[in-house]
């Protein structure tokens, strides 16, 4: 970079414009409400599915706690290990929810097209982002 600058200063150009200010162009992409709405709706679907998994996991953990209180024949150390695994799963789900909410906020904060431009260009709903199915 320094070499290129030094060379440009020494060589110049044939028209004498080496010292002229250069224009730069930076275009920031903007998004319409349909695009942003489609992406946030997809994240909302994910959050609803994860909430269902969390409810199911909470029920399993409650059932395990009842089992630990009432069982005489199961080893408490083994039940504690099961609880640790369920707690790790709950933590992973909580992390997923946090990441999904961050992604949603990111889409909500995308630069917006002016309303008249979004209407004029048709603001088409994009195809959903493909992902592996959650089982």
C-alpha positions in Angstrom: 0.0 0.0 0.0 2.8 2.5 0.9 4.7 1.4 -2.2 1.6 2.0 -4.4 1.1 5.4 -2.9 4.8 6.4 -3.4 4.7 5.1 -7.0 1.5 7.0 -7.8 3.0 10.2 -6.4 6.2 9.8 -8.5 4.6 8.8 -11.7 1.4 10.8 -11.7 -0.8 10.6 -14.9 -0.6 12.2 -18.3 -3.6 14.5 -17.7 -2.2 16.0 -14.5 -5.1 14.6 -12.4 -3.1 12.7 -9.9 -3.7 15.2 -7.1 -7.4 15.4 -7.8 -9.9 14.2 -5.2 -11.4 10.8 -6.0 -15.0 10.1 -5.7 -16.0 6.9 -4.0 -19.3 5.2 -4.1 -20.7 3.1 -1.4 -24.1 1.6 -1.8 -25.9 0.2 1.2 -28.4 -2.4 0.5 -31.9 -1.7 1.9 -34.8 -4.1 2.5 -38.5 -3.8 2.3 -41.1 -4.8 4.9 -42.0 -8.0 3.1 -38.4 -9.3 3.1 -37.9 -8.4 6.8 -41.3 -9.8 7.7 -40.6 -13.1 6.0 -37.3 -13.5 7.8 -38.7 -12.6 11.2 -41.7 -14.9 10.7 -39.3 -17.8 10.0 -37.4 -17.0 13.2 -40.8 -16.7 15.1 -41.7 -20.2 13.8 -38.3 -21.5 15.1 -38.9 -19.9 18.5 -42.4 -21.4 18.7 -41.0 -24.9 18.0 -38.2 -24.5 20.5 -40.8 -23.3 23.1 -42.6 -26.6 22.5 -39.4 -28.5 23.1 -38.7 -26.6 26.2 -42.2 -27.4 27.6 -41.7 -31.1 26.8 -38.2 -31.0 28.4 -39.6 -29.2 31.5 -42.2 -32.0 31.9 -39.5 -34.7 31.6 -37.4 -32.9 34.2 -40.4 -32.7 36.6 -41.2 -36.4 36.0 -37.6 -37.2 36.8 -37.7 -35.2 40.0 -40.9 -37.0 41.1 -39.2 -40.3 40.3 -36.1 -39.4 42.4 -38.4 -38.5 45.3 -40.5 -41.6 45.2 -38.3 -44.5 43.9 -36.6 -47.0 46.1 -34.9 -49.1 43.5 -33.2 -46.7 41.1 -29.7 -45.5 41.9 -29.7 -41.8 42.8 -26.3 -41.2 41.2 -27.7 -42.5 37.9 -30.8 -40.3 38.2 -28.5 -37.3 39.0 -26.6 -38.0 35.8 -29.9 -38.1 33.8 -30.8 -34.7 35.3 -27.4 -33.3 34.3 -28.0 -34.4 30.7 -31.5 -32.9 30.8 -30.1 -29.6 32.3 -27.4 -29.5 29.5 -30.2 -29.9 26.9 -32.2 -27.1 28.6 -29.0 -24.9 28.5 -28.5 -25.7 24.8 -32.1 -24.7 24.1 -31.8 -21.5 26.0 -28.6 -20.7 24.0 -30.5 -21.4 20.7 -33.4 -19.1 21.8 -30.9 -16.3 22.6 -29.2 -16.7 19.2 -32.5 -16.7 17.4 -33.7 -13.6 19.2 -30.4 -11.9 18.3 -30.9 -12.9 14.7 -34.4 -11.5 14.8 -33.2 -8.2 16.2 -30.6 -8.1 13.4 -33.4 -8.5 10.8 -35.5 -5.9 12.5 -32.6 -3.5 12.4 -31.7 -3.9 8.7 -31.7 -0.7 6.7 -35.2 -0.1 5.3 -36.3 0.9 1.9 -38.4 4.0 1.9 -42.1 3.0 1.8 -42.7 4.5 -1.6 -39.7 2.6 -3.1 -40.8 -0.6 -1.5 -44.2 -0.2 -3.0 -42.8 0.7 -6.4 -40.5 -2.3 -6.6 -43.1 -4.7 -5.4 -41.2 -5.8 -2.3 -41.5 -9.5 -3.1 -41.5 -12.1 -0.3 -38.2 -14.0 -0.6 -37.9 -17.8 -0.5 -37.5 -19.2 3.0 -34.0 -19.8 4.2 -33.4 -23.6 4.0 -32.3 -25.4 7.0 -32.1 -28.9 8.4 -35.4 -30.1 9.8 -35.7 -30.1 13.6 -36.7 -33.5 14.8 
